[in-house]
Amino acid sequence: MNAPVKTENAELIVPEGVYAETVLSVTHYTDRLFRFRMTRPAGFRFRSGEFAMIGLMVEGKPIYRAYSIASPSWDEELEFFSIKVPDGPLTQHLQKIKPGDKVLMRKKPTGTLVLDALTPGKRLYMFSTGTGIAPFASLIRDPETYEKFEEVILTHTCREVAELQYGFDLVDEIRNHEFLAELVGDKLKHYATVTREDYPFQGRITDLMESGKLYADLGVPPLDPAVDRGMICGSTAMLKDTKALLEKAGLTEGANNKPAEFVIERAFVG
């Protein structure tokens, strides 16, 4: 049975098995990117790195898309990082939300970018492009990540420098956090690159891996399946190319039911 939820404008009919949560804050980074935070349902549980189906009522019908939960599992609020698509069925509406608005969310989170899907290792690489940084925004703020790995390397590649800002904000937040700062220490390395503007670090992450520049810049040896683990989230082409490089280095793809050396999030491809 659908339950009505009162909003400022009208009574919102919420489908069964769905939460209706309140937007708390919205930050617009560029004309293509924004982040928002909303209330977290009391009974909602998820593992850092998972995604949820979130949506809005559009012309009386719910429209959902898969969104990585950018906040860590311990956070009392939920955070999401989104692209703005002018004619996107959901994002053309989602980009206009403001505090007090309601966002729908289905009750069951899922996903492959979770620590349980990786075998134990020393160094964890998180390869991301664009909004693919979202699941890693969750994981780099989760203490368990640093309990399991001695070194965590977050790579984030965008077209323009302004699109990197969310990643820098995340790292600043960690460095200044009351308990994360000490826990993380110097374990986290943030490697940001752009492909279409002048910047100290330029190029596609796969090119920087192949040339060896990534490892030289970070002061670490090339990929080694004995110690290195990887997570990949980005465009279809980036997933394919990065996966090929990890496999070439001897790493094997894993899953929730079969942990291995690296995992890919495919929910957003298509």
C-alpha positions in Angstrom: 0.0 0.0 0.0 1.3 3.4 -0.9 1.8 5.9 1.9 1.1 9.6 1.5 3.9 12.0 2.6 3.1 15.7 3.2 5.3 18.1 1.3 5.2 21.9 1.0 3.6 21.7 -2.4 1.3 18.7 -2.3 0.8 15.3 -0.8 3.5 12.9 -2.2 2.3 9.3 -2.7 5.3 7.1 -1.8 5.4 3.6 -3.4 5.6 0.6 -1.1 9.2 -0.4 -0.3 10.5 3.1 -0.8 11.8 5.8 1.5 11.0 9.5 1.0 13.9 11.5 2.5 14.4 15.2 3.0 17.2 17.1 1.2 19.4 18.9 3.7 22.0 20.7 1.6 22.9 21.1 -2.1 26.4 22.1 -3.5 26.8 23.0 -7.2 30.4 22.5 -8.3 30.1 23.3 -12.0 27.3 23.5 -14.6 27.7 19.7 -14.8 28.3 18.5 -11.3 26.6 18.8 -7.9 26.4 17.0 -4.6 23.5 16.8 -2.1 22.9 15.4 1.3 19.6 14.1 2.7 18.3 12.5 5.8 19.1 8.8 6.4 16.2 6.4 7.3 16.6 5.0 10.7 16.5 1.4 9.5 18.7 1.8 6.4 21.9 -0.2 6.4 24.5 -0.3 3.7 28.2 -1.2 3.2 30.5 1.7 2.2 30.9 1.6 -1.6 27.4 0.3 -2.3 24.8 2.1 -4.4 21.1 2.7 -4.1 18.2 3.5 -6.5 17.2 7.0 -5.9 14.5 9.0 -7.7 11.8 11.6 -7.9 8.2 11.7 -8.8 7.9 13.1 -12.3 4.4 13.8 -13.7 3.0 11.4 -11.1 5.4 8.5 -11.8 8.6 7.6 -9.9 11.8 7.7 -12.0 14.9 6.0 -10.5 18.6 5.7 -11.3 21.4 3.9 -9.6 23.6 6.2 -7.5 26.6 5.3 -5.4 26.2 6.4 -1.8 29.0 8.9 -1.3 28.8 9.0 2.5 30.4 6.3 4.6 28.3 3.6 6.4 28.7 5.3 9.8 27.3 8.7 8.6 24.0 9.8 10.0 23.1 11.5 6.6 23.3 10.2 3.1 25.4 12.0 0.4 25.3 11.7 -3.4 27.4 13.2 -6.1 25.6 13.7 -9.5 26.2 14.8 -13.0 23.7 17.2 -14.6 22.2 16.0 -17.9 20.0 18.7 -19.5 17.6 16.2 -21.0 18.3 13.3 -18.5 15.0 11.7 -17.4 16.0 12.1 -13.8 18.9 14.5 -13.6 17.2 17.3 -15.4 14.9 17.4 -12.4 17.3 16.3 -9.7 19.7 19.1 -10.3 17.0 21.6 -9.3 16.4 20.1 -5.8 16.8 22.3 -2.8 16.8 21.8 1.0 13.4 20.6 2.2 12.5 18.8 -1.0 11.8 15.0 -0.9 13.9 12.4 -2.7 12.8 8.8 -3.1 15.1 5.9 -2.4 14.5 2.2 -2.7 15.2 0.2 0.5 17.8 -2.3 -0.8 21.4 -1.1 -1.5 23.8 -3.3 -3.5 27.1 -3.1 -5.4 30.5 -4.7 -6.0 32.8 -1.9 -4.8 33.0 -3.2 -1.3 35.9 -4.3 0.8 34.5 -7.8 1.2 34.9 -8.4 -2.5 38.7 -8.0 -2.3 41.3 -10.5 -0.9 43.7 -9.0 1.7 46.4 -6.8 0.4 48.8 -4.0 1.2 47.9 -1.2 -1.2 44.4 -0.3 -2.5 43.9 1.6 -5.7 40.6 3.4 -6.4 40.5 4.3 -10.1 37.7 6.9 -10.9 36.6 9.3 -13.6 34.0 12.0 -13.2 31.2 11.1 -10.8 32.8 7.6 -10.5 34.6 9.0 -7.4 31.3 8.7 -5.5 31.7 5.2 -4.1 35.3 6.0 -3.1 34.0 9.1 -1.3 32.3 6.6 0.9 35.2 4.2 1.3 38.0 6.8 1.9 35.9 8.0 4.9 35.4 4.5 6.3 37.9 3.4 9.1 37.7 -0.2 7.9 39.5 0.7 4.7 42.5 1.8 6.7 42.3 -1.2 8.9 42.6 -3.5 5.9 45.2 -1.5 3.8 48.4 0.2 4.6 48.1 2.6 1.7 45.0 3.9 -0.2 45.5 5.6 -3.5 42.5 7.5 -4.9 42.9 8.5 -8.6 40.4 10.9 -10.1 40.4 12.0 -13.7 38.2 14.7 -15.2 38.1 16.8 -18.3 38.5 20.1 -16.5 40.2 21.3 -13.3 37.0 22.6 -11.8 35.5 19.1 -11.9 38.2 17.8 -9.5 37.0 20.0 -6.7 34.7 17.5 -5.0 37.7 15.2 -4.5 39.8 17.9 -3.0 36.9 18.8 -0.7 36.7 15.2 0.5 40.4 14.9 1.3 40.3 18.3 3.1 37.3 17.0 5.1 39.2 13.9 6.1 42.4 15.8 7.1 40.3 18.1 9.4 38.0 15.4 10.8 38.0 14.9 14.5 38.7 11.1 14.4 39.4 10.3 10.7 42.5 12.6 10.5 44.5 10.6 13.0 43.3 7.3 11.7 44.1 8.0 8.1 47.3 9.9 8.7 49.5 9.6 5.6 47.9 6.4 4.4 45.7 8.2 1.8 47.2 9.5 -1.4 45.0 11.6 -3.8 46.1 11.6 -7.5 44.0 14.0 -9.6 44.5 14.5 -13.3 42.7 16.3 -16.2 42.6 15.6 -19.9 41.5 19.0 -21.5 43.3 21.7 -19.5 46.8 22.7 -18.4 47.5 21.2 -15.0 50.5 19.7 -13.2 49.0 16.2 -13.7 47.6 15.6 -17.1 46.3 12.6 -19.1 44.0 9.6 -18.9 44.8 7.4 -16.0 45.3 4.4 -18.2 48.0 6.3 -20.2 49.7 7.3 -17.0 49.6 3.7 -15.8 51.0 2.4 -19.1 53.8 5.0 -19.2 54.7 4.3 -15.6 54.2 8.0 -14.7 51.5 7.2 -12.2 53.8 5.0 -10.1 56.8 7.4 -10.5 54.7 10.3 -9.3 53.4 8.4 -6.3 56.7 6.8 -5.5 55.4 3.2 -5.6 56.3 0.2 -7.6 54.2 -0.9 -10.6 51.1 -3.1 -9.9 51.9 -6.4 -8.2 49.1 -9.0 -7.6 50.8 -10.1 -4.4 50.2 -6.7 -2.6 48.0 -4.5 -4.8 44.2 -4.4 -5.0 42.0 -2.3 -7.2 38.5 -0.8 -7.6 37.3 0.8 -10.8 34.4 3.2 -11.4 34.0 5.4 -14.4 32.9 5.4 -18.1 32.5 2.3 -20.1 35.8 2.8 -22.0 37.7 3.6 -18.9 36.4 0.4 -17.1 37.4 -1.7 -20.1 40.9 -0.2 -20.5 41.7 -0.1 -16.8 40.5 -3.7 -16.3 42.8 -4.8 -19.2 45.8 -3.1 -17.5 45.1 -4.7 -14.2 44.7 -8.2 -15.8 47.9 -7.6 -17.7 49.6 -7.0 -14.4 48.3 -10.4 -13.1 45.3 -9.2 -11.0 42.1 -11.2 -11.2 38.5 -9.7 -11.1 36.5 -10.6 -8.0 32.9 -10.3 -6.8 30.9 -10.4 -3.6 30.7 -14.2 -3.7 34.3 -14.7 -5.0 36.8 -12.1 -3.6 39.9 -11.5 -5.7 42.4 -8.7 -6.5 40.1 -6.1 -8.2 36.4 -5.2 -8.7 34.4 -3.1 -11.1 31.1 -1.3 -10.7 29.0 -2.0 -13.8 25.7 -0.7 -12.6 26.1 2.7 -14.2 27.2 1.5 -17.7 24.9 1.8 -20.6 
